Amino acid sequence: MKRIIFICAMCIGFVSIAQEQSILKDTIDLDEVLVKATRVDEKAPFVQSNVTKEEIESRNLGQDIPVLLNFLPNVVSTSDAGNGIGYTGIRVRGSDASRVNVTINGVPLNDSESHGVFWVNLPDFASSTQSMQLQRGVGSSTNGAGAFGASLSLSTNGIREKAFAEVGFSGGSYNTFKANAQFGSGIIESKGKFNSEFTGRVSTIQSDGYIDRAAADLRSVYLSASIFSEKTLIKAIAFGGHEVTYQAWYGIDEETLETDRTYNPAGEIYDENGELNGYYQNQVDDYKQDHYQLHVNHDFGNEWTGNLALHYTYGRGFYEQYENDADFEVYGFDPINVDGEEINTTDLVQRKWLDNDFYGTTFSVLKNFEKVNFILGGAFNQYDGDHFGEVKWAKYGSESIDQRFYDNTGKKTDFNMYAKADYALNTNWSLFGDLQYRYVDYEVLGTDEGPVTIDIKDENNFFNPKFGVSYFMDKSSFFLSYAKGHKEPKRADYLANNDVKPESLDDFELGWNYSTTNFRLKTNIYYMNYVDQLVLTGTIDDVGNPIADNIGNSYRLGLEIDAVVRFSEKFIWQPNLAVSTNKNIDKYYEFDGELTNFGNTDLAYSPNFIAASNIRYQPTESFQISLLSKYVGDQYMSNIELEASKLDAYFVNDLQVSYEIKTEKLFKSVVFTGLVNNLFNVKYVSNGYFYTYDDTWTDPDQVTTITGAGYYPQAELNFLLGVNLKF
């Protein structure tokens, strides 16, 4: 049995007196209660984008959260299957998903070892999300893995006063189908001190994917129970998902991209003559993940509030692969003799397992003084993960089923404390300060495939100060901030290079905001200076995880502009753009057997220009139509600017339509939604990988660097249609 260990302390957030009284009103917005310590408001000296529940619902037809966030400033989303369902990812300011800190109600979501977030484990989580805030850059202190690209804070659904029920269905291209049901008790008043409220959701999503055999079978559940009084809120949340996806993380080469862009090499089976003889049907990723959170929020009076959150996550699953001509030595098999011939390779089926526990607490207390708001908080989290591989079948060499060929454990302790304060000097000037200490202890012991003995032990102490100043005028505000960030390597980085080091970042932000009744403008200039930045090499491991390495000094310098233009009550335009230069400084790389200085090269996966637009026309309260556009400039998948590693720029457009019919009969309302993705049928690639290796076989006297690339093509013109019935 799994042991669930909870460590008690005080947690995040606060409830003001006005918010407590709102418990008895129409809706309680839980992000004000549970995520206060890990978010910033509009006046803070940090760059942020906020997404409301209404904005989430307007586009939520089954695609993952990274796809829903695609039109925010300086964001690029990717999808292995090509249609936004299954494995998806997000990059912010050129930083990949492992450097985007994600929390749900202030509880860390990033995997402790890979640092990534696997949204496929939480299908349809957008339906249970009240709001999202994306902070670009280091931002303010938060819990979980260090933020280098951004911090994404999700808040789950708030308390609703009245009972409700909703049923939604959607479907479309690539045999995509989604169904969910949501329900809630409304506030149940009692004669005692506490009232209560219960909500829930169940969802299922299926899709064949744009890529061949990139099928996804996804199921999820969300349950919450709240009891609350005038000064106390206690909320228990349980959610999780089970995903079975056919593997689509291999990518295709340039020739296949031109001739058969939907081809998927996963599961290829070759006969003895080297001819393709079909595909292994169970080349799947099969994983379950359960999350439990308990939040206790209390107003102590005299402007003191505090929150305690306990959490536990249990993940387990495997991915299964057919291997052609696998080497006996890797699996611990002894060579055998068949008809007088020594056999030391075999076709086989393997499963690679991950079984892990993640548990701990997040905590904070808040005090409101006359001119100062003060937060003291932190987190203590523990990760225990088992990694092991089993041979399920082998043509030769194996005499036992489930024979393990590697077995190792990963353990990680992550502790942080922070203190934040904002001080209003007067009506025009405000100061912000934030000091964080973070301790990380990571250990991996055992054997990896090869076989290779693993003995990784690393301990880091990080100090991350942040300061800012804001100036407010009638319609304008200005801010200047500095934030220090540190980040430890990922598991894959340690395994690829024993000498890998933590990285550090100095992030400077200068912003100007301007707002009138019909016009809002947000602009900021950022300069992010890295030492020992862990930059993606372009190489991926055998499960598609990107591998990074220290590169010395590098920087990102950019301008971001985000606007809202209201031409009339019916016609709104929301454009944004990001112009940047992202450089390695004096990049040295061994190429063709020689250490070569490539100069100041572009950082991998960092387009110099990204723009987005949302043109929305709403002629009536019940009908709206939007044209969403996205442009992503050229980007390299390597750090040495080789043409063979370049991803071409692309420009895509989506058309979104919604219409609501309100009725007093069986349903309160019926909402119809339509989404046409890639309206103009553009053939584009948003992600890929690049690799190099030294060829010494062709000419032993001449080392030649061989290069290659893999591409993940995205879906052409496709559509989704949905209907939501509200009772």
Protein Blocks (a to p, Z undefined) as FASTA:
>chain_A
ZZddddddddeddddfklmmmmmmmbdcfklmmmmmmpccfkbccdcddddfklmmmmmg
oiafklmmmmpghiacddfklnopajddddeehiafklmccdeehiafbdfklopacfkl
mghklmmcfbdcddehjbpadehjddfkbccddddddddfbdcddddddddehhiacddd
dddebjaddfblbdcdddddddddddebjbghiaccddddddddddddfkbccddddddd
ddddddfklopafklmmmommbcfehiacdfkopaebjafklccddddddddddddddeb
jhiacdddddddddddddddddehiafklnopacddeehiacfbdcdddddddddddddd
ddddddddfklccdddddddddddddddddfbdfbhpabehiafbdcddddddddddddd
dddfblmbccdddddddddddddedddehiacddddddddddddddddddddfkbccddd
dddddddddfklmmmomkbccddddddddddddddfkbccdddddddddehiacdehiac
fkopacdddebjaddddddddddddfbfkbccdddddddddddehiaddeehiacdebja
ddehiafbdcdddddddfbfkbccdddddddddddfbfnopaklpccddddddddddddd
ddfklbmbdcdddddehklopacdfbdcddddddfklpmmbccddddddddddddddddd
dddddZZ
